[in-house]
Amino acid sequence: MAQVFSQRAVLLIKLSLSAVPALAASVVAVYRWNASMPAARGAAVRQPIPFSHKHHVGDDGIDCRYCHTSVENSRFAGMPSTETCMTCHSQLFNDAPVLAPLRESLLSGWPVAWRRVHDLPDFVYFDHSIHVRKGVSCGECHGPVEQMPLIWREASLEMQWCLDCHRRPERHLHPAGEVFRGVRPAEGDARAALEGSPRLLSTRRLTDCSTCHR
């Protein structure tokens, strides 16, 4: 009986069939990657509780460090524990439906599943504490958080954006008392004083690859 398909056609069929699982795996991987990516710049992130920084920070004047307790001494700013939230909400709005996930967290012992808004790749080293100590305010990276009803990513967080700051850091430094306030860098004499600050490493060191990629 004559062969229906040539050897070349058989090879192509086999290659096509073997490619189907690989293609399916790629589709799943891309879907999972997209799902894990931080929200687009300027887009508010949906959270289990619609927490308003505008209300808590802008209106009530709560200091960043009350919730983000490790920002001054750790790579990570930290997220508030359920107990921290309940210091107020055990008395204020304690039966509000919108805070049901908070009450469930307290009963179960499981933390509220907040979604990341600012998320750098694993190959990027970033330390909150060193930036805070050098005078970089929260708003330089996170934007006007005290005006945000829902939090969104203000900055691109791309390498060029980081390098722009590391090449001219003096434009982004604040006096120590303004690091946790929603103000822009000081002007005039205060800005000139910051430009000559001995606290900074050389621009060459700040832009060295190993500074951020370790």
N, C-alpha and C positions, 0 to 999 in steps of 0.2 A: 504494500500500500504506500502510495506517495506521501511524503511528508507535507502536511498542510502549511506549516510555517517554516521559514528558513531559520538557520541557526542564529542569524542576526536578529530576526524578529523575536525568537524565543528569548534571547538575551535581553532585549529591550523590555519584553513583558515581565521578565523576572525582576529587572531593575526597577520597573515601575511599581510592581507589587511590593517590593522591599522598601520602596520610598514612602509608601502610604503610612506605615507606623511612625516613621521618622517625622513625616509632615504633621501627623496628629499630635505627636509629642511636642513638636515645635509650637503648634497652635496653643496647646495647654500651657506651655512654658511662657509664651508671650502674654497670654491672658493673666497668668498668675503674677508676672512681672508688672504688668500695667496695674493690677489690683493693689500691688504692694507699693507702688510709687506714691510719693507725696502729692498732695493736690496741686493743681496748676497755680501758677503765680496769680495772686489777686482773687482766687476763688475760695470762698469760705468753706471750711471743712465741716462736714456733718458729724456731730459728736453725740454720744449717748445722753448727755445733758447739754442743752444749749447755753454754755457758760459765756457770760458777757464780761469781757475785760473792761469795756466802757463803763459798765455799772460798778464793778468791783474796784477797779483802779481809778478810772476817770472821775466817777461820781463819789464813791466812798473813800477813795484815797488809800486803799490797801497797798502796802509796799510789796514790790515784786518778791522780796526775800521771804515774805510770810508764807507763800505757797511754794516757791522755788528755793528751798532751804539750802541746797548745796551749791548754788551758783557761784559763790565766792571762794570755794575751796575744793572744787571738783571739776572734772571734765564736763559733767552733766549738770544741768540746772536743777534737775529733780522735778518730780510731779507731786502735788499735794496728796497726802494720804486721806482716806475717808474721814479719819478722826480729825484732821485739820479742818476739813469742810464742816464737820459737825460741831466744831467749837462755836460756830455761828448758827448753823442750820438745825441744831437741836432745839433752838428757841425761835429762830426766824424762818417763816415759811416752812415749818417742819412737816406740814401735811400737804404741801403743794404737789399735785400730780407730776409736775415736771421733774421733781426731785426723787421720784420713786426709785430710779437706779441707785441713787446715793443711799437710800434707806436699805435697799436690798444688799448693797455692798457691805453695809455695817452689820447686817444680820448674818450674811454668809461668810464674811471674812475675805472675800475676793475683791480686789481693787476694781474701781471703775475702769472700763476698757476704753480709755481715751485714745484717739487716733493721732498719729504723728502729723504735724504740720510742717516742721522743718526737719528734714532728714538727709544727712550727707551720706555718700557711698562709704562702704566699709574701708576703702583704701585711703580715706581722708582722715587725718588726725586733727581734731579740733578740741580745744580746752576752753571752757567758759571762764574758768577762774583767772587765767593769765590775761585774757582780754579785759575782764572787769578790773583787775589790778592796774592795768596800764591806762585805764580811763576810757575804754570803749563802752558807751552806754547801750542799754538794751535796745533802744530805738534805732541804733545804727544798723542792726541786722534784722530786727523784728518789725521795724516800722512803728507808726504811732499806735501802739497797742492800746493805749488808754482811750482811743477813739473807736475801737473795733467792737461792735456788738457781738460778732462772731469772728474768731481768729482766722486770718488768712496769711499766706506767705507773701511778704512784701518784696523781698530781694530775690534775685535769680539764684543765688548760692552757687553760681558757676565759678570756675577757677579764675577767669579773668576779673570777675567782680571782687574776689578776695585779693587778687594781686593789685588791683587799683588802690585798695586800701593800704596794703603792705608797702607799696611804693611811695605813697604820700600819707602816712598814718597821722601826721599832725593835723590834718583837716578833719579827722574823725574823733579826736580825743577830747574828753571833757574833764573839768575839775572833779575831784573825788566826790564832792557833794552833789554832783549832777548826774552821776552814772545811772542812778535808779529813778531819775525824774524824766518826764517826757519833754525834754528841751533839746534844742539844737546846740551844736558846739558854740563855745563862747566866742565873742567877737573882739576886735580891737586889741588892747593890751593883753587880755587874757589869752587870746589866740596866739599872739606872739610869744608869750611865755611857754605855751604848750609846744610850739615849734622847736624850741631849744631844749626840750625835756630830756634829761639824761636817763630817763627810765627806759628808753627804747633801745633795742638792738639796732645794728646797722641795717640799712635798707638791703644790702647784699645778703645779710643773714636772714632777714624777713622774707626774702624772695627765693631763698635756696629751696630746692626741691624737697630736701629731707626735713624741712621745717613742718610741712603739712603731710608728706608722704613718708611714713616710717615703717 
